[in-house]
Amino acid sequence: MINKSIFLLSFLLMFHLALTAEIVSGNITDAATGEPLIGASVYVKDSQKGAITDIDGNFQLTLDKGTFVIVFQYVGYKPLEKNISVPQKETVNIALEQEYTSLDEVAIVVKKNMESEHNLLAERRASYVAIENIGSKEFAIKGVSNVQDGVKKLSGISIASTGAVVVRGLGDRYNATALNGLPIASPNPDNKLIPLDLFPASAVQNITVRKVYDASAFADYSGAHINISTKDNVANDFFNVSAMIGANINTFRSDFYSMNNFVTLFTTPKVDPVATSLPLIEYDEYVKTKNIFPSSFDVNKSTPLPDFKINIAGGKNFRFSSCSLSLLAAANINNSVEVSLNSFEKTLEATGNVQNDFSYNKFESNLQTAALFNAGLSFRNDDYIGYTLFYVRDAENGYQLRTGVDSEEHDLVGSVNTMHIYSLLNNQLCGKHVFGKWNLNWAGSYGLSASEEPDRRQVMFENIDGNLRLFKLNRQETMRYFGSLDESELVAQISATHNFSEKYNINFGGAYKDKNREYSGIRFYYNINGINPDIENPYSTSDYLNQDNIENGKIVVERKMQPKDTYLAGSELAAGFVNATLNPANFVSIYLGIRYEYCRQ
């Protein structure tokens, strides 16, 4: 009975307080500029009741009826006390004046946290161009594991099924990507943008998408400029490991076919370099004495590995008397398998006649690895020098067994294996310095990317009266191909900003880019007129497509290295730019920019 009475009294007391409580609302601004003060303290004198202003300088206090002394306080401003009667029908507007103190020397070190939602929101509001951004703190809240998932959270941006970024309807060729403000190439030359899912979220500070031109950036985009900023300072030491495993219902415990490889997707198969450098006469003799290829035409059957993904990341900060060193490393590996059965491909003429009609089974595997390392040295309070290394390797292997009829009504069976290996190694060095009203930023990068198609293999068979025979219509039916496209890019840029006042500044600088590309391809055609084996299984070819038949001359492996299969290309670009920011009034902002680029290629 006593407990029930205490509960009833407590409930009545809380109900009475709720009826008598009133909300006092207000706004705090700078008396000189009228700008809202974010994070100002508002509290009842000699009590624990208080509040903090939001990003617009607004606050709310819940108080009982009566008269209170309210204290308004902000760092660098004179505190203000005001008597307020509750209930207060009008909004309390407070203007705080800056507090000036004469000191011999003042050293203030402020580092804005560009991972925070509030700071990035303030950055968007202060920007003179249309930008979208998202920070690592929001990554954690929304469960983002990589940059691609983070970009999807931004308005006006979508990711196509191929992984390409689409901004306001403009795709890959109209956008540009940068790492820490420096251009970064795609390892796949078919794409301009690097796949964003390669960047682990744990190593990223924020992503900024600029949807308009900016004079300070290279002018090779019309859609959007996507900049990925890595963490330049590890506030708290950390080490994270995550893993994921899964299976596709079409591939789980199913048969998986691929042509024989004596290497894995972690390595790149190579043809014997001696065979590619010898004169053609000497090559013809050399190929009879040695197997110059890293694989055969046999097809192996296996059970595929499940899909899996592993992420590892860690960071540590070392503090010394006059400087601090921040180290960050992240790596991930991603394996996936895909099987397509009973697919078809049909080619029609304009009249509707069928030219080619093939059905096929396709087996694809992909192994993707990426690693990022960042080291940042902060010293003299206003200086920072950072180094970033980023490495990517994306290996794809696909086998296809095709059956059907071509335009000349040959009943064909084709066994084709294709491998692509894309890689990227990018090194960056940058620096930021402050000298009074001057800010100096400099950066440079050197990147190497490679696209290789090592050992593409094809064997064509013809079905004649239910029996398989090697198809010998031309020498291209049984062949190998090795191709590589290598690209190097050197970028350097420097800029300086002079702040005349809070309302006026000018930014100017220059940039240089040197890009070179080299392609080479080599084909090996098998002249198989000297053999005519009975074929029961297109997967097993070692009984006739072997080194013994090459040595005895029944098979002739012809090497084709034509001028059209080799080229060199390059471009050299120099640029200069000037930006100016003017704020003649609180309601007027002017942003001017001009850029000039000269390119030779």
Secondary structure, DSSP 8 states (H G I E B T S, - for coil): -HHHHHHHHHHHHHHHHHHHEEEEEEEEEETTT--B-TT-EEEETTSS-EEE--TTSEEEEEEESEEEEEEEE-TTB--EEEEEEES--S-EEEEE-B-----S---------TTSHHHHHHHHHH-SS-EEEEEHHHHHHHT--BHHHHHTTSTTEEE-TTS-EEETTB-GGG-EEEETTEE---SSTT-SS--GGGSBGGGEEEEEEE-S--TTS-S--SS-EEEEEE-S--SS-EEEEEEEEE--TTTTT--EEEEEESS-TTS-----HHHHHS-HHHHHHHHHHS---SEEEEEEEE----EEEEEEEEEEEEE-SSEEEEEEEEEEEEEEEEEEEEEEEEEE-TTS-EEEEEEEEEEEEEEEEEEEEEEEEEETTTEEEEEEEEEEEEEEEEEEEEEEE-TT--EEEEEEEEEEEEEEEEEEEEEEEEETTEEEEEEEEEEEEEEEEEEEEEEEEEEETTEEEE--SSGGGSEEEEEEEEEEEEEEEEEEEEESSSSEEEEEEEEEEEEEEEEEEEEEEEE-TT----BS-TT--TTTSSHHHHHTTSSEEEEE--GGGEEEEEEEEEEEEEEEEEEEETTEEEEEEEEEEEEE-
